[in-house]
Each structure stands twice: as structure tokens, then as C-alpha cells.
Amino acid sequence: MPVVTSVDRGSPAARAGFRTGDDLISLAGHKIRDVFDLKFYSYESVLSAEILRGGKPHTLRIRKAEGEPLGLGFESYLIDEPRSCRNKCIFCFIDQMPPGMRETLYFKDDDARLSFLQGNYITLTNLSDEDVERIKLMRISPINVSVHTTDPELRCRMLQNRFAGESLRRLGELAEAGVSLNAQIVLCPGWNDGEALVRTLADLSALGEALESASVVPVGLTKFRDGLTPLRPLTAQEAADTIDAVDAAAKKMLRERQSRVFYCSDELYLTSGRELPSVEYYEDFPQLENGVGMLALFLDEFGAALDGLTAPEKPRHVSLATGRLFAPILRKAVDLLRRKCNNIDCVVYDIRNDFFGELITVAGLVTGGDLIAQLRGKPLGELLIIPKTMLRSGEDVFLDDVSVSDVERELGVPVLPVESGGVDLVDVILGL
């Protein structure tokens, strides 16, 4: 039974008489196992709660607005323990992490609750029949699925789980029940590209309106792959062929559903040398967190921020640090800013990823140690600007446990993490 660890002052739970230390047995007659049960069965405006207090049962009456949270806190957000991954995916990034990092960074979750609540992707191999029925009952949508391939035998080999192929049937079950789905395909050349990708796109198309979006992203490879399945990055031609295959499927969906549904990550365009699509191409940016359309959105926002812009009264000398993938695009944007404001001195530094390996080029995996090592002694101006994605969510530390203050101390300059939007960056560069 979940134990109440906090009760918000003035909340419905407080008015009903909940106390810290109470064991929550049920709400509205339904046993509470996790956050899904809590949210679903506490929706009504009038309900009863069964608790244990000091080993004795009590019934509490709750009155509140419909959908209003109870105001109860528990030891963990999920109330239950998070479910760990049962797979050994050939491309798993966590298996490629260096040793000696914070223990929590090595945890592999594969939890449908985190898929819905935090946008995490799951493989479906952890779902039981009971789990699926509960998702249907509670109309939990969307569920984000790491599909990778719809060839059952190939999926078993890629996930190194003999149940990985069988679990694909969950896609159809959830779609038929009206559960919305987002899909992700991590592309590994020689494995699930080419004809295998074409099949996967066709099979996903058959899910109909339930499939809200699907992204294709290239495999990320660190230098820590000893003993793992040999993999290589995509070539420029392979990236171009992938874009063509995804575009063909997207055009078909556009005709049938007035939405592309299928998208390639920005990295595939940069690898292929193809021009980035416009912001209109990405519709409502359904896969932005997977790096799909992020660059187009940034350039559009940055350009809009330059319209009508006037130079600041005082000259500004600042520096920007980013990953090697984004650096060329950021330099072009900064050049446009300089032409508008000739008293702006802004240098862009692309950081080589020595921590994970040079094949990792995204800004979000740049570490504090690499920043210090590669920027020490460089002219950084009055401020070093970095993207917030370099830091762990909600923290001021990089993946290598180096803090922002550590970087400031070592480089002798203030460090300001900013959101990835173009408008935010222009404002920070100009000191607004």
C-alpha cells in the first residue's frame, strides 16, 4: 500500500483529513497501486478513500472540483517502482556509457506510465495483458513506442529479446482501442534500413488514425562499445536514401490523412547534405523532442527576432558553445545578427565530444569537462552561453557531474544556460 508522505495545505486531501503516514488502500472502491490509479480514480468531485492509520482502517470523504488533484504526495512520483527494460538492444545508448558515472544514469526504464506522463519511449516488451487492458480502460494516450522494425524476427535480433517480435501485436491492440501512438525508429545501417525500413513504414501506416507521428533517427555511437554488436554510422548516401523512403511514406499519408505523420530527424539532413525543410513541413512539430524540426524552428525564430532589431547601446562580446552538429548552422545565424548589429562580437565554439567519442556530435551530450578543456585560454568575452540541453533536466550539472559553477571557475567567465529557441538566444546575446 502506498504511504502518504505529504499533504498539501488547503488541498482536498487536507480538508478530508488525510495525514502523513496514512496508508492509502483505495479510492472510490478501487485499489491504488500507482500514479495511474491515483489520477484515474480520483477524478470525480465526490469520492471516498479507504486508509490505514496506525494499523486501523478509516474511511475519508473527499469533496473537490472535478479533475482537481487530491494534494497527496508519495515517496516516488510513480508511487510504484519504475519498470526496468528487459531488452539488450544492439544500439542502446546506456550500454555505451563510460564507467564511473552516477548510478541513476545507468537505469533503463521501459515503463508505459513514464511514456504517458513524461514522454518516454517504451518497447512494449514489458506490457502484460492486464497492462494493456488498463491502458484501454483509462484511455491513456498517447503511448510512445520504440518500434525500430515491424519485422518480428529482425526485432527479436535488434532488441535481443525473444518476445520482441510477439509484442508488436500490442500496436494493433492499442490502435484498435483508440489509443494514440507515437513511434520511433532508431536506424542502424545494415539492420533496419533499406527494404526493412520501407516495410516498417508501411506497417505503421496501417495503424490508421491511431498513429499520430513517427520519427526516424540515426543510431548514436560512443567510443565505449567494446563487446557490443558492431555498428557504424550512416553514410551520406544512406542518409539521403532514408530521407527519400520516409518522404515517400509521408507523401502518401499527406494525401490520405492531410498529415505527413512520418519525419526524419535533423541529423539525417545534415549527414546527407540535404537542405533542411521549412517550418511548415513539420506541421505542429509532433516529434520535436526527438530532434525533428528543431533546427528549422530555431532558424525561423532567430530570423523573426532579427526583424526590426536595433543594435544595443553598449557593445557586447559574448561566446557560444555547442556541439559540432549544430555549430555550422549557429554560425550562419550569428553572422546575420552581426550584420544587423555591428557592435556585437559573438564567437561560436564547436565542442568535440572527447567524453563519449567524436561520433557524438549533438549539443545535449557535451560535458562540462570537454567545455573546460577546449575553451580554457580562449577569448570568451563577458559571457559564455550554452544550451540548457547540456545539463541534466532540472539540475545545473552536466552528464559528467561537472557543475555550471565549476565551468565558470575554471574558465573565469559567467556561464548562462539558455533555452534552444531562437528568440531567447537573440535576447541573451544582446543582453536584453
Secondary structure in CASP SS format (residue, H / E / C, confidence):
PFRMAT SS
TARGET T0000
AUTHOR 0000-0000-0000
METHOD secondary structure of the structure
MODEL  1
M C 1.00
P C 1.00
V E 1.00
V E 1.00
T E 1.00
S E 1.00
V E 1.00
D C 1.00
R C 1.00
G C 1.00
S C 1.00
P H 1.00
A H 1.00
A H 1.00
R H 1.00
A H 1.00
G C 1.00
F C 1.00
R C 1.00
T C 1.00
G C 1.00
D C 1.00
D E 1.00
L E 1.00
I E 1.00
S E 1.00
L E 1.00
A C 1.00
G C 1.00
H E 1.00
K E 1.00
I C 1.00
R C 1.00
D C 1.00
V H 1.00
F H 1.00
D H 1.00
L H 1.00
K H 1.00
F H 1.00
Y H 1.00
S C 1.00
Y C 1.00
E C 1.00
S C 1.00
V E 1.00
L E 1.00
S E 1.00
A E 1.00
E E 1.00
I E 1.00
L E 1.00
R E 1.00
G C 1.00
G C 1.00
K E 1.00
P E 1.00
H E 1.00
T E 1.00
L E 1.00
R E 1.00
I E 1.00
R E 1.00
K C 1.00
A C 1.00
E C 1.00
G C 1.00
E C 1.00
P C 1.00
L C 1.00
G C 1.00
L E 1.00
G E 1.00
F E 1.00
E C 1.00
S C 1.00
Y C 1.00
L C 1.00
I C 1.00
D C 1.00
E C 1.00
P C 1.00
R C 1.00
S E 1.00
C C 1.00
R C 1.00
N C 1.00
K C 1.00
C C 1.00
I C 1.00
F C 1.00
C C 1.00
F C 1.00
I H 1.00
D H 1.00
Q H 1.00
M C 1.00
P C 1.00
P C 1.00
G C 1.00
M C 1.00
R C 1.00
E H 1.00
T H 1.00
L H 1.00
Y H 1.00
F C 1.00
K C 1.00
D E 1.00
D C 1.00
D C 1.00
A H 1.00
R H 1.00
L H 1.00
S H 1.00
F H 1.00
L H 1.00
Q H 1.00
G C 1.00
N C 1.00
Y C 1.00
I E 1.00
T C 1.00
L C 1.00
T C 1.00
N C 1.00
L C 1.00
S C 1.00
D H 1.00
E H 1.00
D H 1.00
V H 1.00
E H 1.00
R H 1.00
I H 1.00
K H 1.00
L H 1.00
M H 1.00
R C 1.00
I C 1.00
S C 1.00
P C 1.00
I E 1.00
N E 1.00
V E 1.00
S E 1.00
V C 1.00
H C 1.00
T C 1.00
T C 1.00
D C 1.00
P H 1.00
E H 1.00
L H 1.00
R H 1.00
C H 1.00
R H 1.00
M H 1.00
L H 1.00
Q C 1.00
N C 1.00
R C 1.00
F C 1.00
A C 1.00
G C 1.00
E H 1.00
S H 1.00
L H 1.00
R H 1.00
R H 1.00
L H 1.00
G H 1.00
E H 1.00
L H 1.00
A H 1.00
E H 1.00
A C 1.00
G C 1.00
V C 1.00
S C 1.00
L E 1.00
N E 1.00
A E 1.00
Q E 1.00
I E 1.00
V E 1.00
L E 1.00
C C 1.00
P C 1.00
G C 1.00
W C 1.00
N C 1.00
D C 1.00
G H 1.00
E H 1.00
A H 1.00
L H 1.00
V H 1.00
R H 1.00
T H 1.00
L H 1.00
A H 1.00
D H 1.00
L H 1.00
S H 1.00
A C 1.00
L C 1.00
G H 1.00
E H 1.00
A H 1.00
L E 1.00
E E 1.00
S E 1.00
A E 1.00
S E 1.00
V E 1.00
V E 1.00
P E 1.00
V C 1.00
G C 1.00
L C 1.00
T C 1.00
K C 1.00
F C 1.00
R C 1.00
D C 1.00
G C 1.00
L C 1.00
T C 1.00
P C 1.00
L C 1.00
R C 1.00
P C 1.00
L C 1.00
T C 1.00
A H 1.00
Q H 1.00
E H 1.00
A H 1.00
A H 1.00
D H 1.00
T H 1.00
I H 1.00
D H 1.00
A H 1.00
V H 1.00
D H 1.00
A H 1.00
A H 1.00
A H 1.00
K H 1.00
K H 1.00
M H 1.00
L H 1.00
R H 1.00
E H 1.00
R H 1.00
Q C 1.00
S C 1.00
R C 1.00
V C 1.00
F E 1.00
Y E 1.00
C E 1.00
S C 1.00
D H 1.00
E H 1.00
L H 1.00
Y H 1.00
L H 1.00
T H 1.00
S H 1.00
G C 1.00
R C 1.00
E C 1.00
L C 1.00
P C 1.00
S C 1.00
V H 1.00
E H 1.00
Y H 1.00
Y H 1.00
E C 1.00
D C 1.00
F C 1.00
P C 1.00
Q C 1.00
L H 1.00
E H 1.00
N H 1.00
G C 1.00
V C 1.00
G C 1.00
M H 1.00
L H 1.00
A H 1.00
L H 1.00
F H 1.00
L H 1.00
D H 1.00
E H 1.00
F H 1.00
G H 1.00
A H 1.00
A H 1.00
L H 1.00
D C 1.00
G C 1.00
L C 1.00
T C 1.00
A C 1.00
P C 1.00
E C 1.00
K C 1.00
P C 1.00
R E 1.00
H E 1.00
V E 1.00
S E 1.00
L E 1.00
A E 1.00
T E 1.00
G E 1.00
R C 1.00
L C 1.00
F C 1.00
A H 1.00
P H 1.00
I H 1.00
L H 1.00
R H 1.00
K H 1.00
A H 1.00
V H 1.00
D H 1.00
L H 1.00
L H 1.00
R H 1.00
R H 1.00
K H 1.00
C C 1.00
N C 1.00
N C 1.00
I E 1.00
D E 1.00
C E 1.00
V E 1.00
V E 1.00
Y E 1.00
D E 1.00
I E 1.00
R C 1.00
N C 1.00
D C 1.00
F C 1.00
F C 1.00
G C 1.00
E C 1.00
L C 1.00
I C 1.00
T C 1.00
V C 1.00
A H 1.00
G H 1.00
L H 1.00
V C 1.00
T C 1.00
G H 1.00
G H 1.00
D H 1.00
L H 1.00
I H 1.00
A H 1.00
Q H 1.00
L H 1.00
R C 1.00
G C 1.00
K C 1.00
P C 1.00
L C 1.00
G C 1.00
E C 1.00
L E 1.00
L E 1.00
I E 1.00
I E 1.00
P E 1.00
K H 1.00
T H 1.00
M H 1.00
L E 1.00
R C 1.00
S C 1.00
G C 1.00
E C 1.00
D C 1.00
V E 1.00
F E 1.00
L C 1.00
D C 1.00
D C 1.00
V C 1.00
S E 1.00
V H 1.00
S H 1.00
D H 1.00
V H 1.00
E H 1.00
R H 1.00
E H 1.00
L H 1.00
G C 1.00
V C 1.00
P C 1.00
V E 1.00
L E 1.00
P E 1.00
V E 1.00
E C 1.00
S C 1.00
G C 1.00
G H 1.00
V H 1.00
D H 1.00
L H 1.00
V H 1.00
D H 1.00
V H 1.00
I H 1.00
L H 1.00
G C 1.00
L C 1.00
END
